[in-house]
Amino acid sequence: MKKIVTISLILLLVVFVLTSTTMAKKPVLKVWLLKTFVGEANELLERYIKEWGEKKGVELKIEYLTYADIGTKYVAAIEASEVPDVGYLPEVGPARYQGMGQLLDITDLANEIFKANGGLFEKAYPAVQFKDRIWAVPHFNMVGCWFVRKDLLDKAGLKPPETWDDVIKVAEKLTDPAKGIYGLGQTFNRSVDGDGTFLILLRSFGGSITDMTGKKIVFNSPQTLAALKWATETFTKYKGEKRIQAPGAEGWTDPHNNEAWIAGNITQTQNSASIYYALVKKNHPLAKDTLLTRMPAGPAGTFSRMTLWHWGIFKKTKQSKLAKDLIKYVMAPERLKEYTEISLGQAGPIYHNIAKLPYWDKDPNFKAVLENSKISVLPGDPGPETAASAEVYARYVFTDMCSRVIVGGLTPEAALAEATKRIEEIYATIK
């Protein structure tokens, strides 16, 4: 009898050890996401990831990053060798982190996802493809649109601005400090919005970081200077009683123009459709008076910012197969469609099948998102996107240059020379 009891106890112990071992070996996947201003989209994306985790028996460690800290968090994680398995990467993230040797080649997975969604926009390939290999999968384009107050335009007998000169004229007409209303609320401080807006200005005035080869730096040009003067003069020329920029805009970061718009304090700004989403979801009176338009044109044409958000897998992962499977699950056509539509314009199209959805015809403001997506550009444009051009953008060279004039008191020429030197140093360091 004692022998039977002993054997039973041993068997129980073996079962316990095996069960404990199995539980201990449950795979863990560390996922970093962006906390966008569209709460429902955040919730939906997290739901997809958790659904996948339950089906696959994977323990998920999800962490959210903000617009303000996402770049610094990744750099710190790379330096500390504490990167996630799957990361949601900002627009220049693939070029920057692949240049650091951090990302896994996911060419086969990417091509499969691209095909399932009708193909990736051709202009998006430079953001993810380097040395004929693909290092990230774009999720969507948080494209910039020009926002105007339609009710105030109509009241003043004005049309939506078509050029940057028009923007100034409209701003002058619509500014009414007594009512706390300013014709422009556009920061050029360190922020995604500030960097993106200057990129749009730079290209529309004919400037760029490099020529089409991506090697010759041509930043210090009359075209760049013209763009810089336009941006900075909205503060330095129009001040005091002539002020058209909202008070404090020189120090704004990404949430501030959203807040100022919703409060009714500004009449023009550049932003993704997240402002419109917030108005619609809150049944805000300004929702019907908010018009999204094509970006204003400069001497060289009309451009918008291509703010892609991507899925990337870090090379250090021990769960590459699971990481690829998660991205494939989230990027399935039916989920990408649902995510796009719940975002109310924030998730601009970057895949042909998404661009063909009837959804874009439901609202004139959605049409503006679609139109701006088709004219959006990357920081390296017209040259290739490179680790160096990505670093220029990530280090806020554009907005630092603007702030040196607006806040620091430098002449535009001196600020441009200073910024060009920074760019030359970056290109000399990052090959």
N, C-alpha and C positions, 0 to 999 in steps of 0.2 A: 504493500500500500504506500509506504514511504517513497518507494522507487517511482511509483506512478505519479505521486504528488510532485516529486522532484522534477520529473520529466515535463509535467504540465507547467510548472513554474518556469522551467527553462524555455519551453515553447512560447509562453506568454512574454517572457523577457525578449526573446528573439523577435516576436511580432512587434513589441514596443520599440525595439531598437530600429527595426526596419521601417516602421511607420515614422518614427522621429527623423530618421535619415532622409526618408522621402520628403517629409515636410521641410526639412532643412535645405533640401536641394531644389526647392521651388524657385524657378528662375526669377530674377529681379531685373526690372528695366527702369532706368532713370530717364525721365522725359522732362524737358524744359519747354514751356509754352510762353506765348506772349499774352499779357492781359490787355486786350484791346478795350476800346471804349464802348464796344457793342457787347453788352453782357450776355445776351441770348446766344450769340455766336460762340462766346467762350464756353458757355454751359453745354452747348451742343457738341463742340469739339471734345470736351472732356468726357461727355457721355459716350461718344464713339470709342474713345481710347479705353475707357473702363469696360465697355461691352466686349471689346476685343480681348482685354486682359482676362475677363471672366471665362471667355470661350477657350482661351489658350492656357489657362491656369498660371498666369504670370502675375507676380506681385509688382505693382506699379508705384513708382515714387515720382509724383508729379510736382513740379515747382513752377510758379509763375514769375516771369520777369516783366518789367515795365519798359515803356519807350525810353525812359530816362536812364535806366541802368543796364539795359540788355547788352550793349557793346562792352562796357567795363566788366560785367559779370563773366562774359565769355573769355575775355583776355585774362582775367584773374584765374579762371578755372583752368585755362590752358597752362598758365605759368605754374599752377599748383598741381597739375596732372589730376584734376578732379572734374573732368568734363562729363556731361551726360552721355547716355548711349544714343538717344535721339534728341536732337535739338531743333527748335524752331528758330531759323536764322533770319536776321534782317537782310535788307536788299543787297548789301555788299558783303554779307557774311560768307557766302561760298568762295568768292574770290580771295577774301582776306584769310580765311581759315585754311583753305586748300593751299594757299601760298605759304602758310606756316606748317604744312605737312600734316594737318590734323584730321582731314576728312577721308572717309572711305569712298572708294570708287563704286558708284552705284549705277553705272551706265545701263546695264541690262534691265534693272528695275525701273529706271527712269523712262527708258524707251517703251516699256510695257505700259506704264501709266500714261505717257503722252499719247500713245496709240488709242488706248481705251477712252480717252477724253477728246478725241478728234484732232489731236496734234497740238503742240505748244506754239504760241506765237513766235514767229521767226526772230523778232527783235529781242526775245527773252533769252535765247540761247547763250549769248555772251555772258549772262549773269551766272550760268551754271556749268558751262562747257569750257574746259581748258585742256589743251594738249589732246584734243579729240576724245576726251573722256568726260563723263557727266558726274558731278559731285554733289548735286542736290536736286530736289524736286520742288519746283514752285507750287505753292498752294493757291495764292491769288495775288492780284495787284491792288494794293491799297492806293489807288491812283488819286492824284490831286485834281481837284476841280476848282473853278472860280465861283465863289459864293457872292451873291448880291441880294439886297433887299428889294424885291419886286414892287412892293407897295410904295416904298419911298421913291423908287425910280418913276413909277407911273404918276405919282403925285407931282413930281418935279418935271414931268414931260420928257424924261430921259430914256434912252435905250441902254440895254446892258453893254458894258464896255467891250469893244472888240480889239483894242490895242492898249499898250501900257500908257500911252498918252491919254487915252480915254479914261483909264482908271483914275488918273490924277484929276481930270476934269469932273468926273462923277464924284470923287471924294470931296472936292472943293464945294460942289453944289449941295451935297447931302450932310456935310458937317454942321451940327447945331449944338455947340457946347452947352447952351442954356438948357437943353433937353437931355444932355448927357449922351448925345449921339455923335459919333465920329465917322468920317467917310472911309476910313481904312483902319484895319486892325491886323497888321501883319508884322510879326517879329522877324528879325534877322539875328537873334540871339542863338546860342547853342541849343539846337532842337532839331527833330526830324522835319518839322514844318519849316523852320528857318533855312536849313540846308537844302531842302527840296525846292523851296521857292527861289532861292538864289540859283540853283541848277537850271530851273526853268528860264529865269531871266538871262542867265549866261548863254544858253543855247539860242534863245530867241533874239538876242542881240548879236549872235554870230561868234561868240567866244567858246572856248573849250580848254580842257587841261592840256591835251596833246593834239597832234595832228592825227590823221587817219591811221598812221602806223602804230600809234600808241607809245611811241618811243621819243619823239621830238616834242619837248615842252613848248607850248605856244600860249601859255596862260597870260603872260604880260603883253596884252594887245590892246589896241584902241577899242575893240569890241567888248572885252572884259571890263575895261575902264568905264565904258558907257553903261554897262549893266550895274556896276558898282555904284556909279553916281546916281542912277535911278533909285536903287535900293536905299542908299544912305540919305539922299536928299528928301525922301519922304519924312525924315526926321529933322535934318539939319537946315533945309531950306524952308520947310513948312513948320514953323514953330511960333510960340507965343500966340497971338490972336489968329495967326494963319494956320495953326496946327490942324493937320488932318488925321494924324495917327492917334489912336486911343492912348490916353495917359498911361505910362508904364509899359507900353508895348516893346520898348527897347530891351526890356528884361524878361519878357515873356518866355515860357517854355510851351510844350505841346498842349497842355490842357487849357491855357489861358484864352486863346481865341475862341475855343468852344464855349467857354463860360461867358465871355463877353458877348458872343452872338446870341446865346440863349437869353441873356439879360437885356438884349435889345440895344446894346451900346455901340455896335459897329455895323457898318453897312456893306463892307467888302472884306473878303479874306480868302486865302488859299487853304484848302483842307481836303482831307478825304471826306466821304459822305457820312462820317460818324456824327457830325453835327446834325445833319438831317434826320438820322436815325433817332437821336435823342429827342428831337422835337416831335417826331411822329409818335414815338412810344409814350411820350408824356401828354399827348393831345395838346401840345403847346400852340397858342394862337399864331406864333410866327411860322409854323410849319407851312401854312398856305402862302406865306409871303416870302419864303426862302426859295431862291432860284439858283440852281447849279448850272453853270455854263462852260463852254469851251474856254481853255486858258487864253488870256490876252496874247496878241501877236506883237512881235518886235520886228525890226528890220530884216531878220533872217527867217522869220516864220513863226509858227505856233508849235509849242512843245508842252508836254506835261511830264511830271516826274513818274518814273516807273518804280514804285515802292513795293517790290516783291517780298513776300514772306515765304520762306522755303522750309522743307524738311531735309535735314542732313543727319548723317550717321557718323559719329566720331570713331576714328580708327582704333582707339584704345578699347572699344567695346568687346566684351566676350560673348555678346548675344547678337551678333550681326544678322543671323537668320531671322530671329524674332523681330529685330528692329526693322528689317526690310518688310516683313509681313505686316507689321503695324502700319507702316506708311502706305502700303498697298491697300489695306483695309480702309483707312481714312480717306484715301484718294479715289475710292471706287466711284464711278460716275453718279450713282444715285445719291451718295453722301456729299459729293462736291456740289451737286445741284441744290440739295437741301441747305447746305451751309451758305451757299451764295445767296439764296433767296431770303434766308432768315436775317442776313446781314444788312438788308435794306440799302444796298449801294456801296457799303464799305468794301465788300469783296468784289473788286472789279475783275473782269475776265482776263485770263491769260491762256485759256484753251479755246479752240475753235468751237467745240460743241457748247461750251458755256456761253460764248458770245452769240450763239444762234437761239438762245432761249427766248420764248415769248415774253418772259419776265421783264426784259429791258424796255418793252413797249408799254408797260403798265403805268409808267410815271415819267413825265418829261425830264425829271431830275435823274432818273435811271439812264435815260438816253445820253445825258451828258457824261455819266460815268463810262458808258460804253465808248463814246466818241473820244474822250480823253485817254482811255486805255490804248486806243489805236495810235495815238500820237505821243505816247510816253517814251522816255529815254532813260538810259542808265548814266551814272556819273562819267563813265569813260567815253561816252558818245562824242564825236563820231568814230573814235577809235575803239579798239577792243576793251572789254572790261578786264582789268588786271589787278594783281594784288596791290600794286602801287596806287592805281586810281581809287581802289577801294579804301586804301589807307588814308588818302587825302580826304575823302568823304567822311570816313569814320572819325578822323581827328578834328573835324569841324573847321577845316582850313577856310572854307567859304564864309561861314558865319563869324569866325574870329576876325577875318579881314573886315567884314562889315562893322563889327563892334569897335574895332580900332578907330574907325572914323566917327561912328555915332556916339560912342561913349568916351573913347580915348583921345579924340580931337585930332587925329592924324589927317593929312590930306588924303584923298582917294589914291593919288599917285604913290604916296609913301606906303600906304597900306597894301596896295597891289604889289609893290616891289617886295615888301616884307613877306607877303603870302607866297609869292613866286619863289622866293628863297627857301621857304619851308617845303614847297612842292619839289624843288630840285633836290633837297636833302632826302626827302622820302624816296624819290625815284633812284637816287644814288645808292640808297641803303637796301631797297627792296627790288630784287631783280626778277 
